[in-house]
Amino acid sequence: MPASSIRVVECRAWPSRTIADLSPSFCHAMVECLCSISPAKVRRSTCKAGEAGMRAEATNGDFALRAIAGSHVVLLAIDAAVEARRGLLGFAIKRTDVTEDQSYWLSGTKLFREVVPEPRPGQKYSTLEHPVQSFLWSDYTAKPGRPYGFLIRPVYGTPKNLRYGKDIEVEVTTESEDGGKHAVYFNRGAIASQAFAEKFGNRGPADPDDSHDRTTQWLSRGLLEAALDFIADTRPGESLRVAAYEFSYAPILNALAAAHERKVDVAIVYEAGQETVKGERKDTEATRANAAAIKAAGLPKAILLPRTHRNDIPHNKFILRLSDDPARVALWTGSTNFTASGFLGQSNVGHLVRDTVLAAHYLAYWEKLAADTEWKPLRQWVGAENAAPRGEVPPGTVTPLFSPRPDDSLLAWYADRIRTARQTVMLTAAFGVNATLAKAFAEDVDFLRYILLEKPLDTKAEKLLGRDTDLQIANGAALGKTTLRAKVPGWKLDRWFLEEGHYRYEGNVFYIHTKILLIDPLSNDPLVISGSANFSKNSLVNNDENMLLIRGDTRVADIYMTEFDRIFRHFYFRNVANQLALKGSEGTQAIFLDPTDAWAAENFDPDRMKSKRRKLFFPQSPN
């Protein structure tokens, strides 16, 4: 790659970063199905390792290109001069993997109808002949800690008589999942996808308890492996303190049993409570599943601390490692229940933090849980020892928040953070948007904000939030399905897409289980909020919960932002395609490209959303 075509930008130096295009009108927005390797097109790479950073930019006079890397995602943003847009049909994209010494043109599922009038379901086509029609694009197949090169080639002419403009190239290195103080692991979280249908025929792992199963590893994408490694890395004489709600996944229980056998001091607080059903007290579903799994794993009673005196659910999912060596003290937390669905099904995150001060806070909280402290005194303790922040948390800090709390005032604090955002906000919510947060989102701003849900908004929230075109909302869905099983009436896109399905039909959450609020994640001072709590009143005042407030760590924000973008776009495309089908549309725009340059216009109309996204990458652009 010619050095003259690349200008490496110091990592974190872009105040104008933004997420990639969220347009529903192109199929390469779908997770894992936008790229494929054609062996016939692989050749030796001309890139050299060490040339790239986490941020890169380049220009060739007609086009400008910027790249932002997470751990598994690379975002590319493109700007174009007025003359360069005339006759532009899109972009061919070439990807170079420096580590594997491979270079190839990417393929996508969108195509020119004039060239292929009747495409086969799942068929992919080279972007050299069927270009990407977007100024924002993402590679979701990247691997952590690797240098990649991307060449963008403008495509002109007509579908049957293409010609090409000047190339523009960047090289960028993805973030490592483990960066020292913070290690962040997201599972794939996209069971209902073209890739899952193509690779596994919508069938789940033959044995979900087999961590070496090919399907298990594809779905986990390193999340399960990281949790197991964290436990396995704990040495004799060190301690593991566990707080678990759903605690039934054999690989995790077996790993803890093995740790106990090698003289690790293991102690496990777990859900063992009851609920009232038709006037009778009965064990909860989690209690029953936990008891059966604990028995099967042979965990000794001496290390088990049943949690029964709680008001609602003990919703924590953390493991604390204690050691005489401060460098080995660490916390594993996040949204992932210790279940097969937690690691392999719903979108989830595991977040490891190496911080002795943070560990001390968690240990004090864990000891209250281990004593099976009742709800009221535990709320009082949390109120005294873990008060809610007043105003902004200090830059460069990691702040824990525990539940149950004396009140739900944190909702107002979260809402204030939404109001103070200046670039973008990203929220995941499994069970809808709390009214306090919804009011903050309903306030009109002139920048883009995003909400990712398990299910569509209820009617009241839809009326409040559905009016702002700068607020983008997506919810979990399979392509062509109104529910897990039911097809969209009149669905016609099965002519071009593989049928998607979810191998699991039992449970409450199937798609979105992360609990994430990102405030200006693209800035140099981002705020990442992540943990076990669903941003609800119940999660604050009734449940056992834990959250992390991480301010100013741009590496952590990059990983969270790119993963949010990946899942958001995956489901946003499905939402739009399904809605069009319900309205009777054949949805041809979901598969066929525009044979003219008209597709580009909305990317440069200042009142349109795509233009606002582009300008976030290129705020000084005159275009």
N, C-alpha and C positions, 0 to 999 in steps of 0.2 A: 504494500500500500504506500503510495508516494507520500513522503513526509510533508510535502507542500500542500497536500489536500486535507491535512488534519491540523486542527488547533486544539490541543488538549487543555481543558479548563480545570483549574484546581477544584478538587472534590468539594462539594457544598457551596460553590461560589455563585450559584444562580439564584437570585431572588425571584426569577420569573418562571420557576418550574411549575408544571401543572400535570394533571393526569391526562391520559390519552383520549382520543376521540371516543365518544359514547354513542355514535350514530347507530340506529337500528338498521340502516339500509345496506350493510355489507356483511356477508357471511363470515369473513375472516375475523369478525368480532368474537366468534365462538371459541371457547377455551379448548386448546389442544388439537383443534382440527384445522388450524389455519396454515400449518406448515407441514411439509413432508420432504424427505430426502429422496431424490431420484438418483440411484447409484450411477446411472449413465452420465450424470451431470457433475459428479464429484470430481474435483481436481485438486492439485496441490495448492495449499494456501500461500499467499504472498505476504501475509501479515507476520509481524514479529512480536513475540511476547514482550511485555514491559513497556509498550508504547502508549498504553491506554490508561485512563483513569475512570472513576465512577461517573464523571460528567465529561462529555465531549461535544464539540460543535465544529461545523465546517460550513464553507460557503463557496460557490463557484460563480457568483455574479448573478445568475438567474434564480438560484434556489439557496436557501439556508437550511441547515439540518442540525438538530440538537438531540442528544441521547441522554437518558437517565436510566441507571441500572438499579434494580433491587437485587434480591438473591436468585430468584427464578424468572424474573421478568426484565426485559429491556424495553423502554418506551422511546419511540422516535417521533419527533415533531418536525414538520416541514413548513417552510414559508416560501412564497413564490412571488416574483415580480409580475407586474401586470402583463407584460409582453410574453413572459414564459407560460402564462396560463392560457393563452390563446391556442385552441386546438388540443389542449392537454387531455389525454384519455386516462391518465393515472400514472402509477409508478411500479416498475419492476424492482424487486428487492432481492439482493444477494447477501447471503449470510456466510461468514467465515468463522469457524470454530478453530481458534489457534491451537488449543490443547490437543484436539483430535486430528489436526491437520486436514480439515475438510473445508471445502468451499463450494456452495451450490446455490442456485436460484430457488427461492421459495415458491411453494405452490399454495393455491387457495381454492375455495369452493365456488367463488363467484366467477362468472364467465360471460362472454359476449354471445348473446342468442344468435346473432348473425353468423357466428362461426360454429357453434354447437347448439342447435335448436332443441335437442332432446337429451340433456345430460343424464347420466346414470346416478342413482342415489349414492352419496358419499364420494363421488369422483372428484379428484383434485386436478388443477390445471396450473401450469407454470405462469407466474406473474409476468414473465417476458412476453407472453401472448395474451394474457388476461390480467391486466394490471390491477393493483390496489387503488381504489378510488377513495382515498382519504388522505388528509394532511396530518393525521395522527394515527400511529400504528404501534402495535406491541408484539414482541416475540415472547411467547409464554413457554418456550421449550428450553430456555437458557438454564445452565447449571451454576451453582454458587461458586464464587471465587475464580471465575474464568474470564480471560480476555476474548472478546468477540469483535469482528469487523462487520460493518454493514455498508453496502454500496446501494445507493438509490439511483435508478436510471429512469428519467422521465420518458413517458411513452406518448407519441403523437400519431397523427394520421387517421386512418379508419380501421375498424376491427379486422378487415381483410387485407389491409395494406398499411402495416405499422411502420413507423420510423421512430428513432430514438434521439433524445437530447443528451446534454452533457452529464456525465456521472458526478455524483457527490458522495463522499465516503467519510465514515467516522470509525473509530475503534474505542471500545469501552470495556471495562472490567466489572463483572457483577460482584455484588457484596457477598462475603462469606456469611453463612448462617450464624456461625459462632465468631463474634467479634471481640471477645475478651470479657468485658463487663456484662454485655448483653448477648445472648444467643436466642434467635427467634426462628421458630419452625412452624410453617403452615402446612397442613395436609392439602391434598389436591382439591377436595371439597367440591367436586364436579362429577358426581356419579351420572346424573342425567345429562349426557353429552354425546356428541358424535364420536369422540375418541373412545369412550367407554363402550359404546355400541359396536364400534368397529373392532376394537381389541378383544373384548370379552363377551360380546353378544348380550350385553345387559345382565350378565350373570355375576353374582358376587363370588367371593373366595370359596373354594370347596371346603376349606377349614379356616374360618376367620381367626382361630387361635394359633395358626401357624404363621409366625412372623416372617418366614422365608418364602411363603406362597407368593407367586408372581403378581397375582391380583392384589393381594394385601399390600405388597410393597409399592405398587403403582398408586393405589388409593392413599396410602399413608404419606408417600413422598418425603420420607425422612422424619416425620413427626413421631411415629411409634419408635423408630430406631433411636431417636434422640432421648426419649424418655427411658427406654431400656438401658441405653448407654449410661445415662445419669445414675441410675440405680446400680448398675454393674460396676461403675467406677468408684463406688463408695467402698472404703477400705475397712478392714477389721479395726475396731476401736472407735470408728466414727459412728455418727448417729443419723438416722432418717426419721423425720417426724412427718407423718402423713395426715392430711385432712381430706376426706373423700365423701362425696355424695353417692354417685353411682360407682360401685367398686366391684365390678364383676368380670373384668377382662382377664382371662387366664394368663396371658403373657406378663402383665403387670404384677398380678398376685404371685405368680411363680418366681418372678425376679425378686420380689420382696422376701419371699420364703428363702430363696437362695442367699440373699444378703444376710438374713438372720442366721442361716447355717454357717456362714463364714465369719460369724462373730461381729457383725454390724449390729448396733443397738437400734432396733426397729420398733416403732410404736405407731399404731394406726387408729386414728379417730374416723369412724365411718357411720353412715346412716343406719340406724337400727330402731327407728321410731315407728309410731303408729298414726293413723288418721281415723276420723269418724266417717263411716260409710253407712247411711241409712240408720243412724242412731247407734251403731255398734263400733267399738274400737277394733281396728284391724291393722296388721302390719302393712306398711306401704309397699308398693310394687318394688321400689328400690331396696327396701329392707329384706324382702323375700329373695330377690336376686342376689343381694350381697351375701346373705347367709349361705345360700347354696354354693356360691363361688368360693367363699372362704373355706367351707367344708371340703370342697373338691381340691383346693390348693393345699390343704393341710396346714394352714396357718395356725400356730399355737395360740391358745387363749391368752397366754401371758402378754402378748404384744398387741392385743385387740382392746380397743376402748370404744364401746358402743355409744353413739350419740342419740339420746332419747329425749332429753329435756330441752327441746327447741320448739319455737312457736309455729314455724312452718317447715321449711326444708333446710338442712345443713348443706348448702349448695357449693361449698368449697371444692377445689380440685388442685391442691398444692402439696408439694413434697419439699421439706426443708432438710438440707444436709448440714450437719454440725461437725466441726473438726477442731482439734487443737491447732491446726495450721490454718491461719486466717485466709490464706489464698485458696483453700479448698471449701470454704463455707459458701453455700449456694442455695438458691431458691428456684424450684420449678413451679410455675403457676400458669395461668391462662384460662381458656374456656373449655378445655378438653376433659370430659368425664372419662373415668377409667373403664370404658366399655368399648366393644367393637365398633358401635356406631359413632362413638366419639372420635376414635382414631381414623376410621375408614369411611365414614358416611358423611355426616354434616361437615360443613366448613368449620375448622377449628384451628386454634393456635396454641402452641406451647412456648412459654417465654421463660428463659433461664436468666437469672440475675446473680452475679457474684458481688455481694455487698454485705459486709458484716453488720453495718448499722441497720440496714433493711432486715437482715436475718434476725436481729435481736427483737425488732418489732413483731415479726411473724412468730417468733418463739413465744413471746409473751402472750400473744393472741391464741396460739395453739394450746398453750397450757390451760387457758380458760376453757377451750373446747374439750381438752382431755379430761378435765374435771367434770365434764357434762354440766357446765354451769347453766342454770335456768335462764329463760329469756329476759326477764326484767333486770336481774343483776348484771347480766352480760351487756345489755343495752347501756346501763349506767357506766360500766367499766369502759366500754368503747367511747362513750361520750366524754369521759374524763381523760382517757389515755390516747385517743385518736380523734381529736376534734376536727371538724370540717375546716378546710382552708378558708381564709378570709382574703378575698381578692386573688390575684395571680399567685401561683406557686413560684418559688424562686427559679431563675434559669439554672440549668445544669443539675437539676435535682431529680431524685426518684422518691415519690411520696406514696406510702401505702394508705389505703382506705379500707376499713373493716366494717362488717355488719354482723348483727343487727345494731342500728344506731338509734339514738333517742328520738329522732324525727327525720323527716324527709327533706330537710333543707338543702341537701346536696343536689337535688333536682334543680333548684334555683341557681345553684353555683354552676352546674353543667349548662343551664340555659344562658347564663351570663357569658360563659366561654364561647358558646355559639354566636352570641351577639357581638363579641369582641373580635371575631374572625375578620380578616381583611382580604383573604385570597380564596379560601374554600373550606368547606366542612364536610366530613364523611362520617356517617353513622351506620352501624349495623344494629338491628333490633329484631329479635326472634319473635316477640309477641306484640308488635305494634309500637307506636310512638306515644310516650307519656304526654299528657295534655300540657304540662309545663314546658317540655321541650318542643312540642308542636307549635305552641304560641311563639317561641323564639324563631323557629323555622318559618313561620307564617309572615314574619316581618320582612318587608320588601328590601332586598339588597341588590346591588348591581354586579354580583359575581355568582359563580356556580356553586351549588351545594348538592350533596348526594345522600340518599337514604336507601339502605339495602335491607329488605325485610324477608322473613320466612313466608309470610302470607300477604295478600293485598291489604291495603288500609281499609278500615271500616268506613261506613258512609260518612260519619261525622268528621273523621280525620281527613277523608278525601275532600270534603267540601272546604276544609280549612287550608289544606296543603296543595290541593290540585290546581290552584289558580296561578301559581308563580312558575313561569316557564324557565326560570333560572334554578328551580329546585327539581332535580331528577330523582325519580323513585323507581326501584326495581324490586321484584320479589322472586323467591324460588319457584322454578317451574321446569317442566320437561317440554321439549319442543313438541307441539301438537297435542298436549294433554291439559285438560282443565283441572284434573286431580291426578293423584299418583297413577290411576288406572284408566280414567275416562278420557277418550279422545275428544278433541275440539270438534264440534259439529261442523261438517263441511270442510274438514281439513284436507288440503290438496297438495301440500308440500312434500308428502311422502313420495312423490315422483322424483324428488331431488335429494331428499335427506333420509338417512337411516332412522328407523324408529328408535326413540330413546325411552328408556325405562329405568326404574329405581328397583334394585333387587330387594330392598327392605320395605315392608309395608306395615310394620308395627312400630309404635312410638309416637311422640308428640312433635319432634323437630326432625325434618328430613334434609333441609338444605342449609339454612343459615343459623349457626350456633355461636359465632363469635360475638363478643360484647365489646365493640370498639367505637370510640369517638376520636376523630382526628381533627385538630384545629390547625389550619394553615400548615399541613404537612409538607408543603412544597417550599416553605420559607426557610430562612436560616435560624428560626426560633420556633420550631413546631412543638405542639403538645399532643402526646399520644396517651390515650386513656384506654386501658385494656384489663381484662380480668374475668371474673365469674358472674358479675351482676348485670342484669338486663335493663339498666337505666329505668327502673320502675320504683314506685313507692314500696311495693312488697319486698323487693330486693334490698331496700335500704333499712326498713324497720322490722321486718319479720324473719328474713332468712339469715343464715350464716353465709357471708360472702367476703371476697377480697378483690380489690382493684389496685392497679398501679397508675400513678400520674407521672409521666416521663416528659420533662420539658427540656428542649434544646438539643436533643440527640438526633441529629439529622440522619444518621445511618439507620437507627431504629425506625424513624419516620419513613424513610425510603422503602424499607422492607414492608411495613404495614400498608403504605399507600399503594405500592405496586400490586400487592396481593388483593387489596380492596378493589382496585381497578380491574384486576383479572376476573374476580367473581362477579362484580357489578356488571361488566360488559357481557359476561356469559349469560346472565339471567335477563338483562335488559333486552338483548336480541330476542330471546324466547318470548318475553312478555309482548313485545311489539308484533312479532310474527303471529302469535296466538290471537292477539286482539284483532289483527287484520283478517284472520281467518274467520273469526266470529262475526265480523261485519260483512262476510261474503267475498272478500278480496282473495284473488288467487295468490297474492303475495309474490308476484314475479320479481319485485324489487329486492326480495331477500336472496335471490339467486343470480339474477341477470344484471350485468353492468350497463351503464349509460353509454351508448355508442358515440356521444358527443362530449363537448367540454362543459355542458350545462351543469354537471354534477358539482363542479368546483365553485359555483357562484355563491352558494350560501356560506362557504368558508371565508368569504371576504365581504359579506354584508354585515355591517357593524351591529345591526339589530338581531342577528341570528346567533344561536347558541354556538355553532361550530366556529364562527368567527371569534367569539369571546374566548373559546378554548385556545385557539391558535394564538391570539394576542397575549395570553398568559405566558406562553413560551417566548413570544417575540414582542414584548411591550414597546420596543422602539421601532418596530417595523412601520414603514410608511404605507404598507399595503392594507 
